[in-house]
Amino acid sequence: MTPDSTMTIVLYILGGAVGFWIIIAIAGSLPLLTLSKVYLEPTSDEESQKYLQKVLSGSFLDSAWASENNFEPVGVYRVKNLMGSPILVGWKYAHERTYLCMFVVFEAQTFCDCVSVFKDSVLTTSTIKDGQTIPPGREDWIQSFDVSDMGELWNHHRLALDHIAQNSSQVPLKDGSSLAEDFEASIHRQADFLSSITLWPLRVPYWYFVRRAQRHNKALHVLLAGSK
């Protein structure tokens, strides 16, 4: 094989790799372009009952656990302008802006986020590592775990809340806003932060294939220690 042919092969490989990277970047960034326009639309009474029962009929969360742990249902919504328009079934913790958000995606898959709202930040504890794909806002925190039920997820969330309180004296805000208002504000803040990152679409492949795997199943104090 001559030097010229070797160089040609190398250039083809590099060109293919660059092309693949760009395709992934475009495909991954398109759903994120609408984050600034996301809002919650209440579902009809019939749909609300349907999705509430769908969520509670699974093995992850039941109404008895929610009641025993001071969570009350606060609404069922369709998340508009988010890919697939998932359904959100929400519960709120008593006298605190902490929520359980059960999502129904494409009428089949479900996942859950525990979310606590602070003065200038949000803590999210999720059951899926996709939440780790894009960086959160500068003051926000995200952790994700493989868990079998809400009790496990809630325990991870409470441990993170304790860590935040001990290290920064921050605690979740009390009553004064709704799930819809807090959800929309959090998503829009993340969209603003994303748009501030230089050439962020080109970073999506790395975030998806590397970042989310590296951060999954790690507690908040471990993630924060690793970022120092």
C-alpha positions as CSV (number, residue, x, y, z in Angstrom):
1,M,0.0,0.0,0.0
2,T,1.4,3.3,-1.0
3,P,1.6,6.4,1.3
4,D,-0.9,8.2,-0.9
5,S,-3.5,5.4,-0.6
6,T,-2.9,5.2,3.1
7,M,-3.5,8.9,3.5
8,T,-6.7,8.5,1.4
9,I,-8.0,5.8,3.7
10,V,-7.2,7.9,6.8
11,L,-9.0,10.9,5.3
12,Y,-12.1,8.8,4.5
13,I,-12.1,7.4,8.0
14,L,-11.8,10.9,9.5
15,G,-14.4,12.3,7.2
16,G,-16.8,9.5,8.1
17,A,-16.2,10.1,11.8
18,V,-16.8,13.8,11.4
19,G,-20.0,13.2,9.4
20,F,-21.3,10.7,12.0
21,W,-20.6,13.2,14.8
22,I,-22.4,16.0,12.9
23,I,-25.4,13.7,12.2
24,I,-25.6,12.7,15.9
25,A,-25.2,16.4,16.9
26,I,-28.1,17.5,14.7
27,A,-30.4,14.6,15.7
28,G,-29.7,15.1,19.4
29,S,-30.0,18.9,19.4
30,L,-33.2,19.2,17.5
31,P,-35.5,18.1,20.4
32,L,-33.6,20.5,22.7
33,L,-34.4,23.6,20.6
34,T,-37.9,23.7,21.9
35,L,-37.1,23.7,25.6
36,S,-37.7,27.4,25.9
37,K,-41.3,26.9,24.6
38,V,-42.2,24.0,26.9
39,Y,-45.4,24.4,29.0
40,L,-47.8,22.2,30.9
41,E,-51.4,21.8,29.6
42,P,-53.9,20.3,32.0
43,T,-55.6,17.1,30.7
44,S,-59.3,16.5,30.7
45,D,-60.9,14.8,33.8
46,E,-61.2,11.6,31.8
47,E,-57.6,11.6,30.7
48,S,-56.4,12.6,34.2
49,Q,-58.1,9.5,35.7
50,K,-56.8,7.3,33.0
51,Y,-53.1,8.3,33.5
52,L,-53.4,8.5,37.3
53,Q,-54.6,4.9,37.3
54,K,-52.0,3.9,34.8
55,V,-49.2,5.2,37.0
56,L,-50.6,3.7,40.2
57,S,-51.3,0.3,38.6
58,G,-47.5,-0.2,38.2
59,S,-45.2,-1.5,40.8
60,F,-43.2,1.7,41.3
61,L,-45.6,4.0,43.2
62,D,-48.8,3.5,45.0
63,S,-51.3,5.9,46.6
64,A,-50.7,4.5,50.1
65,W,-46.9,5.2,50.0
66,A,-47.6,8.8,48.7
67,S,-50.1,9.4,51.5
68,E,-47.9,8.0,54.2
69,N,-45.0,10.2,53.1
70,N,-47.1,13.4,53.0
71,F,-47.5,13.7,49.2
72,E,-50.8,14.8,47.7
73,P,-51.8,14.6,44.0
74,V,-51.7,18.1,42.3
75,G,-52.6,17.4,38.7
76,V,-52.1,15.6,35.4
77,Y,-50.6,17.5,32.5
78,R,-49.4,17.0,28.9
79,V,-45.9,18.5,28.4
80,K,-46.3,20.5,25.3
81,N,-43.4,21.3,22.9
82,L,-41.3,18.5,24.4
83,M,-40.6,15.5,22.1
84,G,-43.5,13.0,22.3
85,S,-45.6,15.3,24.4
86,P,-45.3,13.1,27.5
87,I,-47.9,13.0,30.3
88,L,-46.9,14.3,33.7
89,V,-48.7,13.0,36.8
90,G,-47.7,15.1,39.8
91,W,-47.7,15.0,43.6
92,K,-46.6,17.7,46.0
93,Y,-44.9,17.3,49.4
94,A,-46.8,18.9,52.3
95,H,-45.9,22.6,52.8
96,E,-42.8,22.4,50.6
97,R,-42.1,22.9,46.9
98,T,-40.9,19.3,46.4
99,Y,-42.7,17.2,43.8
100,L,-42.9,13.7,42.5
101,C,-43.3,13.8,38.7
102,M,-44.3,10.5,37.1
103,F,-44.0,10.7,33.3
104,V,-45.8,8.5,30.8
105,V,-43.9,8.5,27.5
106,F,-45.4,7.3,24.2
107,E,-48.3,5.8,26.2
108,A,-46.1,3.0,27.5
109,Q,-42.8,3.8,29.2
110,T,-42.8,5.6,32.6
111,F,-40.1,7.2,34.6
112,C,-40.0,9.5,37.7
113,D,-38.3,12.6,38.8
114,C,-38.2,13.9,42.4
115,V,-37.8,17.6,42.2
116,S,-37.1,20.2,45.0
117,V,-37.2,23.9,44.2
118,F,-34.8,26.3,46.0
119,K,-34.6,30.1,45.8
120,D,-32.2,30.1,42.8
121,S,-31.8,26.4,42.0
122,V,-33.5,23.0,41.6
123,L,-32.5,19.5,42.7
124,T,-33.7,16.6,40.5
125,T,-33.4,13.0,41.3
126,S,-34.4,10.8,38.4
127,T,-34.9,7.1,37.5
128,I,-33.3,7.5,34.1
129,K,-29.8,8.5,33.1
130,D,-31.1,10.6,30.1
131,G,-31.6,13.4,32.6
132,Q,-27.8,13.5,32.8
133,T,-27.3,14.1,29.1
134,I,-27.2,17.9,29.1
135,P,-25.6,19.9,31.9
136,P,-28.1,21.5,34.3
137,G,-28.1,25.3,35.0
138,R,-25.2,26.7,36.9
139,E,-26.9,26.5,40.2
140,D,-28.9,23.3,39.6
141,W,-28.2,19.7,40.6
142,I,-29.2,16.4,38.9
143,Q,-28.6,12.9,40.0
144,S,-30.0,9.6,38.6
145,F,-30.2,6.0,39.8
146,D,-31.5,2.6,38.9
147,V,-34.1,1.9,41.5
148,S,-37.0,-0.5,41.9
149,D,-39.5,1.7,43.7
150,M,-40.3,5.2,44.9
151,G,-39.0,4.6,48.4
152,E,-35.5,4.1,47.0
153,L,-35.7,7.1,44.8
154,W,-37.1,9.3,47.7
155,N,-34.3,8.1,50.0
156,H,-31.6,9.2,47.4
157,H,-33.4,12.5,47.1
158,R,-33.6,13.2,50.8
159,L,-29.9,12.3,51.3
160,A,-29.1,14.9,48.6
161,L,-31.3,17.5,50.3
162,D,-29.4,16.8,53.6
163,H,-26.1,17.3,51.8
164,I,-27.2,20.6,50.3
165,A,-28.5,21.8,53.7
166,Q,-25.3,20.9,55.5
167,N,-23.0,22.4,53.0
168,S,-24.8,25.5,51.8
169,S,-27.7,26.0,54.3
170,Q,-30.2,25.9,51.5
171,V,-33.6,24.3,51.9
172,P,-36.5,23.9,49.5
173,L,-38.9,26.8,49.4
174,K,-42.3,26.6,51.1
175,D,-45.7,26.9,49.5
176,G,-46.2,29.8,47.1
177,S,-46.1,28.4,43.6
178,S,-47.6,25.5,41.6
179,L,-46.1,22.4,40.0
180,A,-46.8,23.9,36.5
181,E,-45.1,27.2,37.4
182,D,-42.1,25.6,38.9
183,F,-41.7,23.0,36.1
184,E,-41.9,25.5,33.4
185,A,-39.5,27.9,35.1
186,S,-36.9,25.1,35.6
187,I,-37.1,23.9,32.0
188,H,-36.8,27.5,30.6
189,R,-33.8,28.2,32.9
190,Q,-32.1,25.1,31.6
191,A,-32.8,26.2,28.0
192,D,-31.3,29.6,28.8
193,F,-28.2,27.9,30.2
194,L,-27.9,25.6,27.3
195,S,-28.0,28.4,24.8
196,S,-25.1,30.1,26.6
197,I,-22.8,27.2,25.9
198,T,-20.6,27.9,22.9
199,L,-21.4,25.5,20.0
200,W,-23.5,23.3,22.3
201,P,-25.0,21.2,19.5
202,L,-21.5,19.8,18.7
203,R,-21.2,18.7,22.3
204,V,-24.4,16.6,22.3
205,P,-22.7,13.4,21.1
206,Y,-20.2,13.5,23.9
207,W,-22.9,14.4,26.5
208,Y,-25.0,11.5,25.3
209,F,-22.4,8.7,24.9
210,V,-20.0,9.7,27.7
211,R,-21.4,12.2,30.2
212,R,-24.7,10.6,31.1
213,A,-23.0,7.2,31.7
214,Q,-20.3,8.7,33.8
215,R,-22.7,10.4,36.1
216,H,-25.4,7.7,36.4
217,N,-25.9,5.9,39.8
218,K,-23.7,8.4,41.6
219,A,-24.9,10.4,44.6
220,L,-24.9,14.2,44.6
221,H,-22.0,14.5,47.0
222,V,-19.9,12.2,44.8
223,L,-20.7,14.2,41.7
224,L,-19.9,17.5,43.4
225,A,-16.6,16.1,44.7
226,G,-15.7,15.0,41.2
227,S,-16.4,18.5,39.8
228,K,-13.9,20.3,42.1
